[in-house]
Amino acid sequence: MTSTTLAQNPRSTREGNQAGNVPGDLPGGKRVSINRRVEHAFRIEPVVQRFKARRGEVIPFTFQVTSTGKTMQVDVSPVQLRQEETGIILHDEHSPPMDGVRFSTPTRFTLNAGETVELKGTVTVPLTKTNYLSFGLLVRDHGVIKENETTDAPAAATQASIRYVTQYVLRVDIETGVVDTSGMDQLVLENATIISKDGMPYVQAYVHNPSDFALECRVRSELAQSNTSGTRHRSTLDPVSLFMPARANLNDDDKYLVRMMPHARLRLEAPLETTFINGAYDLSLQVSNGRRTMKERVFQQNLMADRFRALDTKIASLGPGVTLEPAQIELGRVEGTQRMITLQVSNHSESDQQIHLVPRDHLGDPIQRLMLSKSKFEIAAGRTKTIRAMLRGKSDLSAEWGTLDVIRRDLDSPNEVASAAALPLELVHAERPALQVEAGPLQWANLTAGKGFVMELSNHGQGYAPIHAELLLGRDDGSRPHRMLDGFGRWLAPGQKRELQFFVPDDLVAGKYQVRLQVRSRENVTLKEQVVVLQITDEMLGGTNATVIPANSISAINGELESVR
């Protein structure tokens, strides 16, 4: 639904339920009060109709238009569709609509209060070779104002009125079943890269449909380590299906169905749930019609593992190509925990591996109350193994913490330990330990990785403390604030200290900024919340690791920014 703002004198238009008054002054001392009331003039069901049809076939459609209580004049017309890069479909009134739409009911009609009217017509499927077509219909409230409307305001009063125009963009989607989709060959695979999103690696790709017709496809990516000889290593993981951001919250297979409107340029993405070592990689982008790959392009990537600061909170790297999930392990008998969880060990390396798992408490002694379905096993190259971890018996302890020690041997040289890792492990038998995390002062620092804000945390409690931290850096010019994250849910062990780091963008300019910091732990408990207004100077942004900036270069107006280092 879109809105159109009107100005009237002296009458006003009032619609819907009152949402509030916004008073204000006009030149000459006059005041105006705007009543904000919003409701749809009508509703339509369904919004999208989908059919299966062959080329040249004529398909009838019917939509139900129902008044919500007001008499309206309604216009109906075919309309071209356009698509934003997120996948959201909108109407395009500046381009000619698709041919083939015919209405059997009036395209302008009066919709009386409480009335339901059927909107009927047909679409003719064109002969073009595409597997998917989408016809757009624009249904719009023509904006009739009641003639008998009255107002209590004096005749000479100046008033403002907002008219909300209800409009629907309806779609008639056709699946043609065409297998020889020559239109898919026209797709332009513009770019694909691995980006960091909330600290995790994400595949992000851009695909352009230059044709005059819509199409339907599926797109997936595959990451493999490059070889200096020009050949590719084994893929680091199974192919990843990409989706449009507009479909990110879907839970079924339709999430990965890519429908592209004519001349659309879409951004496709998906989380990349794997670890990797620093080096050169090939990122393959593949377009399929659901049966076979129709188009493919490979993009070179140079990846540095430290770009993805949240990765090791989800997936533990046991060595090149060998991973274990989850990277932080909790079992318990209290609300929010499970007595049994599944550990997944994946081997994407070139060699068979032997894995040995040993749970230990914080003193280094084996934990007897944690049972593993297998503690020592072999896993072949390219395979995944599932291990069950379960609490057994009862404990006099309220909770205990320690590590799951993981010892890996390459079976090509089984007498040597290839790697060893200690993953955080916590068992909650009766009650979680109380959070006792101390936050130090917020500071500005020039670090090797960049410039930004730092804060030290210390855990004085008797259990792990997950850390989530967000810092917003904004100006008062209405621009969107910079959002910086750290912690990412990584557990802070008892007695451990950790420095949170929030790196500002390289192109940040000097000026006055508001800093809004929030540090949270489990169950969304706030550990630290702070708002600071300060002046970021050119000297701070231009400093080096060896430069110590005087604290008087910062003007702390609200809150405390205690030092610069």
C-alpha positions in Angstrom: 0.0 0.0 0.0 1.3 3.5 -0.9 0.2 6.9 0.4 -0.5 10.2 -1.3 -0.5 13.4 0.8 -3.1 16.1 0.0 -3.5 19.7 1.3 -7.1 21.0 1.8 -8.6 24.3 3.0 -10.8 24.4 4.9 -12.0 20.7 4.8 -10.2 17.6 6.1 -10.3 14.0 5.3 -10.3 11.5 8.2 -9.9 7.8 7.7 -9.7 4.8 9.9 -8.8 4.7 13.6 -7.0 7.6 15.3 -3.4 6.9 15.8 -2.4 10.2 17.4 -2.1 14.0 16.9 1.0 15.9 15.6 0.7 19.6 16.5 2.9 22.2 14.9 3.2 26.0 14.2 2.6 27.7 10.9 3.9 31.1 9.8 1.8 33.9 11.3 1.2 32.1 14.6 -1.3 29.5 13.3 -1.3 26.0 14.5 -2.2 22.8 12.6 -3.1 19.4 14.0 -2.8 16.3 11.8 -4.9 13.3 12.7 -3.2 10.2 11.6 -5.6 7.4 10.7 -4.8 4.5 8.4 -6.8 1.6 7.0 -7.0 -0.3 3.7 -9.8 0.7 1.4 -10.2 -2.9 0.3 -8.5 -6.2 0.4 -7.8 -8.8 -2.4 -7.5 -12.5 -2.2 -5.4 -14.2 -3.4 -2.5 -11.8 -4.2 -0.6 -14.4 -6.4 -2.1 -17.2 -8.5 0.1 -19.9 -9.9 -0.7 -22.2 -12.9 1.0 -24.8 -15.0 0.4 -24.3 -18.7 1.9 -24.9 -22.1 2.9 -22.2 -24.5 0.0 -20.7 -26.4 -2.6 -21.8 -23.8 -5.2 -19.4 -22.5 -5.5 -19.4 -18.7 -8.4 -17.8 -16.8 -7.9 -16.0 -13.5 -10.2 -14.7 -10.8 -9.5 -12.4 -7.8 -11.9 -11.4 -5.0 -11.9 -7.6 -4.2 -13.7 -6.9 -0.9 -14.5 -3.5 0.6 -13.5 -2.7 4.1 -16.4 -0.3 4.7 -16.1 2.6 2.3 -17.4 3.2 -1.2 -14.5 3.5 -3.6 -13.9 3.7 -7.3 -11.3 1.2 -8.3 -9.0 1.1 -11.4 -7.5 -2.1 -12.8 -4.7 -2.4 -15.4 -2.0 -4.7 -16.6 1.4 -3.6 -15.4 5.0 -4.5 -16.0 6.9 -6.0 -13.0 10.3 -5.0 -11.8 12.5 -6.6 -9.1 14.8 -5.1 -6.5 18.1 -6.8 -6.0 16.8 -8.3 -2.8 14.2 -10.2 -4.8 11.2 -8.1 -3.8 8.8 -7.7 -6.8 7.2 -4.3 -7.4 5.3 -2.7 -10.3 6.9 -0.6 -13.1 4.5 1.9 -14.5 7.2 3.4 -16.9 7.6 0.2 -19.0 5.0 -1.4 -21.2 3.2 -4.4 -19.6 3.4 -7.9 -21.0 1.1 -8.7 -23.9 -1.6 -11.3 -23.3 -3.7 -10.0 -20.5 -7.4 -9.6 -21.2 -10.1 -8.6 -18.7 -13.6 -10.0 -18.9 -14.8 -7.6 -16.1 -14.7 -3.8 -16.1 -11.3 -2.2 -15.5 -13.0 0.7 -13.6 -15.8 0.0 -11.2 -17.4 1.3 -8.0 -16.9 -0.9 -5.0 -19.7 -0.2 -2.5 -19.3 -0.5 1.3 -19.2 -4.1 2.4 -19.3 -5.4 -1.2 -17.2 -8.1 -2.8 -16.5 -7.9 -6.5 -14.8 -10.5 -8.7 -12.0 -9.4 -11.0 -11.8 -11.8 -13.9 -9.8 -12.2 -17.1 -7.4 -14.4 -19.0 -3.7 -14.5 -19.8 -2.3 -16.1 -23.0 1.0 -17.9 -22.5 3.5 -16.6 -25.1 5.5 -18.9 -27.3 8.9 -17.8 -25.9 11.2 -20.6 -24.5 11.2 -19.9 -20.8 10.1 -22.0 -17.9 8.4 -19.3 -15.9 6.3 -16.2 -16.7 4.7 -13.6 -14.4 1.9 -11.2 -15.4 1.3 -8.1 -13.3 -2.0 -6.5 -12.5 -2.3 -3.1 -10.7 -5.5 -2.6 -8.7 -5.7 1.0 -7.3 -8.2 3.0 -5.2 -9.1 5.9 -7.5 -9.4 8.2 -4.5 -13.1 9.1 -4.2 -13.9 11.6 -1.4 -17.3 11.6 0.2 -19.3 14.7 -0.6 -21.2 14.7 2.7 -18.1 14.8 4.8 -18.2 17.4 7.6 -15.7 18.8 10.1 -16.0 20.5 13.4 -13.2 23.0 12.6 -14.0 26.7 11.9 -14.5 27.5 8.2 -11.4 29.7 8.1 -9.1 27.2 9.8 -6.1 25.8 7.8 -6.0 22.1 8.0 -3.8 19.2 6.6 -5.1 15.9 5.3 -3.4 12.7 4.3 -5.1 10.5 1.8 -3.9 6.9 1.8 -4.3 5.3 -1.6 -4.7 1.5 -1.4 -3.1 -0.4 -4.3 -2.3 -4.0 -4.9 0.2 -5.5 -7.3 -1.3 -8.9 -8.2 0.5 -11.6 -10.1 -0.5 -14.5 -12.3 2.5 -16.8 -12.4 2.8 -19.5 -15.1 5.1 -22.6 -15.0 5.5 -23.6 -18.6 7.5 -26.8 -18.1 9.9 -25.8 -20.9 13.2 -27.8 -20.5 15.1 -26.1 -23.3 15.4 -22.8 -21.6 17.4 -20.7 -24.0 16.6 -17.7 -21.9 18.7 -19.1 -19.1 21.7 -19.0 -21.4 21.4 -15.2 -21.5 21.9 -14.9 -17.7 24.9 -12.9 -16.8 26.8 -14.2 -13.8 28.3 -10.9 -12.8 30.2 -11.6 -9.7 30.6 -14.0 -6.7 32.7 -13.5 -3.6 33.0 -14.5 0.0 32.1 -11.7 2.4 32.0 -11.4 6.2 28.5 -11.0 7.6 28.2 -10.7 11.3 31.6 -12.3 11.5 30.7 -15.3 9.4 31.6 -16.2 5.8 28.8 -15.7 3.3 28.7 -16.3 -0.4 27.4 -13.2 -2.2 26.6 -13.3 -5.9 25.1 -11.0 -8.5 23.1 -12.4 -11.4 21.5 -10.3 -14.2 18.6 -11.3 -16.5 18.9 -9.1 -19.6 16.0 -10.7 -21.4 12.4 -9.5 -21.8 10.9 -12.5 -20.0 10.9 -13.8 -16.4 12.6 -17.1 -15.6 12.9 -19.6 -12.7 16.1 -21.3 -11.7 18.3 -22.5 -8.9 21.8 -21.2 -8.2 24.4 -22.9 -6.1 28.1 -22.3 -5.3 31.0 -24.5 -4.5 34.3 -23.5 -2.9 37.5 -25.4 -3.7 41.2 -24.6 -2.9 43.1 -23.5 -6.0 46.2 -25.3 -7.2 49.2 -23.6 -8.7 49.2 -26.3 -11.5 45.8 -25.0 -12.6 43.8 -27.9 -11.3 41.3 -27.8 -8.4 41.5 -29.6 -5.1 38.7 -31.4 -3.5 35.8 -29.0 -2.6 35.9 -27.8 1.0 32.2 -28.6 1.5 29.1 -29.7 -0.4 27.6 -27.2 -2.9 25.7 -24.4 -1.1 22.3 -23.3 -2.5 21.9 -19.6 -2.7 18.7 -17.6 -2.0 17.3 -14.1 -2.5 17.3 -12.0 0.7 13.5 -11.6 0.4 13.2 -15.4 0.9 15.7 -15.7 3.7 13.1 -16.5 6.4 11.4 -19.4 4.4 12.0 -22.8 5.9 11.1 -25.1 3.0 12.8 -25.8 -0.3 11.1 -22.8 -2.0 13.6 -20.7 -0.2 16.2 -21.6 -2.9 13.9 -21.1 -5.8 15.1 -18.0 -7.7 12.4 -16.2 -9.8 13.9 -13.4 -11.9 11.8 -10.7 -13.5 12.8 -9.2 -16.9 16.0 -7.1 -16.7 16.3 -7.8 -13.0 19.7 -7.8 -11.2 19.5 -10.0 -8.1 21.8 -10.4 -5.1 21.9 -14.0 -4.0 23.6 -15.2 -0.8 24.0 -18.1 1.6 26.1 -18.8 4.8 29.2 -20.8 4.1 29.4 -23.2 7.0 33.0 -24.4 6.8 36.5 -23.4 8.0 39.5 -22.8 5.7 43.1 -21.9 5.8 44.6 -18.8 4.3 45.1 -19.0 0.5 43.7 -18.9 -3.0 40.3 -20.5 -3.7 38.0 -21.0 -6.7 34.4 -20.1 -6.1 32.2 -21.7 -8.7 28.7 -20.3 -9.4 26.3 -22.7 -11.1 22.8 -22.1 -12.5 20.5 -25.0 -13.0 16.9 -25.6 -14.2 16.4 -28.0 -11.3 17.7 -31.0 -13.4 21.0 -30.0 -14.8 23.6 -27.2 -14.7 22.9 -24.7 -17.5 25.6 -22.2 -16.8 28.7 -22.0 -14.7 31.4 -19.4 -13.9 34.4 -19.6 -11.6 35.6 -16.6 -9.6 39.0 -16.5 -7.9 39.2 -15.7 -4.2 42.0 -14.9 -1.8 40.7 -15.7 1.6 42.2 -14.9 5.0 40.6 -16.9 7.9 40.9 -14.0 10.4 38.4 -12.0 8.4 35.7 -14.2 9.8 35.9 -13.6 13.5 32.8 -15.5 14.5 33.6 -18.6 12.6 35.4 -20.5 15.4 32.3 -20.0 17.7 30.3 -22.3 15.4 32.8 -24.6 13.8 36.1 -25.9 15.3 39.0 -26.4 12.9 41.0 -29.5 13.7 43.4 -29.0 10.8 43.1 -28.3 7.1 39.7 -29.6 5.9 38.8 -31.3 9.2 36.1 -29.7 11.4 33.9 -30.4 14.4 30.5 -28.9 15.2 29.5 -27.4 17.6 32.7 -25.6 18.6 31.3 -24.8 22.1 29.6 -27.7 23.9 27.0 -27.5 26.6 24.9 -30.3 28.1 22.6 -30.1 31.1 19.4 -30.9 32.9 18.0 -27.3 33.3 15.8 -25.3 31.0 17.5 -24.3 27.8 20.0 -27.2 27.8 19.9 -30.8 26.5 21.0 -34.0 28.1 22.2 -35.3 24.7 23.6 -33.5 21.7 25.2 -34.5 18.4 28.8 -33.8 17.4 29.6 -33.8 13.7 33.1 -34.4 12.5 33.7 -33.7 8.8 36.8 -34.6 6.8 37.2 -32.6 3.6 40.9 -33.2 3.5 42.7 -35.5 1.0 43.7 -38.1 3.7 41.9 -40.4 6.1 42.0 -39.2 9.7 41.9 -40.7 13.2 40.1 -38.6 15.9 40.4 -39.1 19.7 38.0 -37.3 22.0 38.7 -36.8 25.8 36.4 -34.7 28.0 38.2 -33.1 31.0 37.2 -30.7 33.8 39.1 -27.4 34.4 41.6 -29.2 36.6 42.5 -31.6 33.7 40.8 -34.7 35.2 38.6 -36.8 32.9 34.9 -36.1 33.2 33.1 -39.4 34.0 29.6 -38.1 33.7 29.8 -37.4 30.0 29.4 -40.4 27.7 30.4 -40.5 24.1 29.0 -43.0 21.6 32.6 -43.2 20.3 35.7 -41.6 21.7 38.2 -42.9 19.2 37.4 -43.5 15.5 38.7 -43.2 12.0 37.0 -41.0 9.3 37.7 -41.4 5.6 38.5 -38.5 3.3 35.3 -36.8 2.1 33.2 -38.3 4.8 31.3 -37.1 7.9 30.8 -38.9 11.2 28.2 -38.2 13.9 29.0 -38.8 17.6 26.4 -38.6 20.4 27.4 -37.0 23.6 25.1 -37.6 26.6 25.0 -36.9 30.4 24.8 -40.0 32.6 24.1 -40.4 36.3 23.6 -37.6 38.8 26.1 -35.2 40.2 26.5 -33.4 43.5 27.9 -30.5 41.6 25.6 -27.7 40.5 27.7 -27.3 37.3 31.1 -28.0 36.0 33.3 -26.7 33.2 36.2 -27.9 31.3 37.3 -28.8 27.7 36.7 -31.5 25.2 40.2 -32.4 24.1 40.5 -33.4 20.4 43.6 -35.2 19.2 43.9 -35.7 15.4 46.3 -38.1 13.6 46.7 -38.3 9.8 46.6 -42.0 8.9 49.3 -41.5 6.4 51.6 -41.0 9.5 49.5 -42.4 12.4 52.4 -42.3 15.0 52.5 -38.5 14.9 49.9 -36.1 16.4 48.8 -33.8 13.5 46.9 -31.4 15.8 45.3 -31.0 19.2 42.5 -28.7 20.2 40.6 -28.0 23.5 37.0 -27.0 22.9 35.0 -25.3 25.7 32.7 -27.8 27.5 30.1 -27.0 30.2 27.8 -29.4 32.1 24.9 -27.8 34.0 23.5 -30.4 36.4 21.3 -28.3 38.6 21.8 -24.5 38.1 23.9 -22.3 35.9 26.7 -20.4 37.7 26.0 -16.7 38.3 27.5 -14.3 35.7 30.3 -12.3 37.2 31.9 -10.4 34.2 33.7 -7.1 34.8 34.0 -4.6 31.9 36.9 -2.2 31.7 36.9 1.3 30.2 36.1 2.0 26.6 39.2 3.2 24.8 40.4 4.3 21.4 43.3 2.3 20.1 45.6 2.1 17.0 46.1 -1.7 16.4 47.8 -3.7 13.8 44.5 -4.7 12.2 43.1 -1.2 12.2 41.9 1.7 14.3 38.9 1.7 16.6 37.6 1.1 20.1 38.6 -1.6 22.6 37.3 -2.8 25.9 38.7 -5.5 28.2 36.4 -8.1 29.9 37.2 -10.3 32.8 35.3 -13.4 34.0 35.3 -13.7 37.8 32.5 -16.3 37.8 32.6 -20.1 38.1 31.3 -20.9 34.6 31.7 -19.8 31.0 30.1 -16.5 29.9 29.0 -16.1 26.3 29.8 -12.6 25.0 27.9 -10.6 22.4 28.9 -7.0 21.8 27.6 -4.3 19.5 28.9 -0.8 19.0 27.1 1.8 16.9 29.0 4.8 15.7 26.8 7.5 14.2 26.6 11.2 13.4 23.7 13.6 13.8 23.3 14.2 10.1 20.7 11.4 9.7 23.1 9.0 8.0 23.0 5.4 8.9 25.4 4.5 11.8 28.3 2.2 11.4 27.6 -1.1 13.1 30.5 -3.1 14.6 30.4 -6.4 16.3 32.6 -8.5 18.5 32.2 -11.4 20.9 29.8 -13.3 18.6 28.7 -15.6 21.4 32.3 -16.8 22.1 32.6 -18.2 25.7 34.8 -16.4 28.2 36.3 -18.9 30.6 36.5 -18.3 34.4 39.6 -16.3 35.2 40.1 -15.4 31.6 40.4 -11.8 30.2 39.6 -10.8 26.6 39.8 -7.5 24.7 36.8 -6.6 22.5 37.8 -4.8 19.4 35.6 -2.7 17.2 37.4 -1.5 14.0 36.1 1.7 12.4 35.9 1.9 8.6 39.0 3.0 6.7 37.1 5.9 5.1 35.8 7.3 8.4 36.2 11.1 8.5 37.0 13.2 11.5 34.0 14.8 13.4 31.7 14.5 16.3 30.1 11.1 16.8 27.8 9.3 19.2 29.1 5.9 20.4 26.5 3.5 21.6 27.9 0.3 23.2 26.1 -2.8 24.5 27.7 -6.0 25.8 25.3 -8.9 26.6 25.7 -12.5 27.8 23.4 -15.5 28.0 19.6 -14.9 28.4 20.3 -11.4 27.0 21.7 -10.2 30.3 23.3 -6.8 29.8 26.9 -6.7 31.1 27.8 -3.2 29.9 25.8 -0.4 28.3 27.3 3.0 27.5 26.6 6.1 25.4 29.4 8.5 24.6 29.6 11.6 22.4 33.1 12.4 21.3 35.2 14.2 18.8 37.2 11.9 16.6 40.2 13.9 15.3 42.4 13.6 12.2 45.3 12.8 14.6 43.4 9.7 16.0 42.5 8.5 12.5 46.1 9.1 11.2 48.0 7.6 14.1 50.2 4.5 13.9 50.7 1.6 16.3 53.5 3.5 18.0 51.5 6.8 18.4 50.0 7.6 21.8 47.2 10.2 21.3 46.6 12.5 24.3 43.4 12.0 26.1 42.5 15.7 25.8 41.8 15.2 22.1 38.5 13.5 23.1 35.5 15.5 24.3 33.4 13.1 26.3 29.9 14.7 26.7 27.8 11.9 27.9 29.3 8.8 29.5 33.0 8.2 29.7 35.7 7.4 27.2 38.5 7.2 29.6 41.7 7.0 27.5 43.3 6.7 24.1 46.1 4.3 23.4 
